[in-house]
Amino acid sequence: MVTILLLLLVAGLAAVLAPASRAADPPGPVPTAVVRPGDTLWSVVERHRPGSQPFAVIDEIRRLNGLEDYTVHAGQRLILPTER
């Protein structure tokens, strides 16, 4: 009887202490783009997200980078939204 209770206790502890599931994979690198001379947000989107909806991607780039307007400067590194 004691052996059975001890086995149940050990099994219960193992179930509680073992991770329920593997943690989600760590996020990959954050996609970025460096603004080239003459670039606009539109041209950055065309180069890095061809076939996407430019207006939606531009709005997301502005949000991710805290841009108050549509102005970008050569050499500026922009965080890009992840592709869906």
C-alpha positions as CSV (number, residue, x, y, z in Angstrom):
1,M,0.0,0.0,0.0
2,V,2.8,2.4,0.9
3,T,4.6,1.5,-2.3
4,I,1.5,2.3,-4.4
5,L,1.1,5.7,-2.6
6,L,4.7,6.5,-3.1
7,L,4.5,5.6,-6.8
8,L,1.4,7.8,-7.2
9,L,3.1,10.7,-5.4
10,V,6.2,10.4,-7.6
11,A,4.1,10.2,-10.8
12,G,2.0,13.2,-9.6
13,L,5.2,15.3,-8.9
14,A,6.6,14.3,-12.3
15,A,3.4,15.4,-14.0
16,V,3.3,18.8,-12.2
17,L,7.0,19.6,-12.5
18,A,7.4,18.5,-16.2
19,P,6.6,21.3,-18.7
20,A,3.2,20.9,-20.1
21,S,4.4,21.6,-23.6
22,R,7.5,22.9,-25.2
23,A,7.7,26.6,-25.2
24,A,7.1,28.4,-28.5
25,D,10.1,28.7,-30.7
26,P,12.0,31.9,-30.0
27,P,11.2,34.7,-32.5
28,G,13.5,34.9,-35.5
29,P,15.4,38.0,-36.4
30,V,13.4,41.2,-36.7
31,P,13.2,42.1,-40.4
32,T,14.7,45.5,-41.3
33,A,15.4,47.6,-44.3
34,V,18.0,50.3,-44.8
35,V,16.6,53.4,-46.6
36,R,18.6,54.1,-49.8
37,P,19.1,57.6,-51.3
38,G,15.9,58.6,-53.0
39,D,13.8,56.0,-51.3
40,T,10.3,56.6,-50.1
41,L,8.2,54.3,-47.9
42,W,6.5,53.2,-51.0
43,S,9.7,52.1,-52.7
44,V,10.9,50.3,-49.6
45,V,7.6,48.3,-49.5
46,E,8.0,47.6,-53.3
47,R,11.5,46.3,-52.7
48,H,10.9,44.3,-49.5
49,R,7.3,43.2,-49.8
50,P,6.4,42.9,-53.5
51,G,2.9,41.9,-54.1
52,S,1.7,43.2,-50.7
53,Q,-0.9,45.9,-50.1
54,P,1.5,49.0,-50.0
55,F,-0.8,51.3,-48.0
56,A,-1.3,48.7,-45.3
57,V,2.4,47.9,-45.1
58,I,3.3,51.6,-45.0
59,D,1.0,52.2,-42.1
60,E,2.5,49.2,-40.3
61,I,6.0,50.4,-40.9
62,R,5.1,53.9,-39.6
63,R,3.6,52.3,-36.5
64,L,6.5,50.0,-35.8
65,N,9.1,52.8,-36.2
66,G,7.2,55.6,-34.5
67,L,7.1,57.7,-37.7
68,E,4.7,60.7,-37.5
69,D,4.8,61.3,-41.2
70,Y,6.0,59.6,-44.4
71,T,9.5,61.1,-44.4
72,V,12.5,58.7,-44.4
73,H,16.2,59.4,-44.8
74,A,19.0,57.6,-46.5
75,G,20.7,55.3,-44.1
76,Q,17.7,55.0,-41.8
77,R,17.0,51.5,-40.6
78,L,13.3,50.6,-40.6
79,I,11.7,47.7,-38.8
80,L,9.5,45.9,-41.3
81,P,6.3,44.0,-40.4
82,T,6.7,40.2,-40.6
83,E,5.4,38.6,-43.7
84,R,2.1,36.8,-43.3
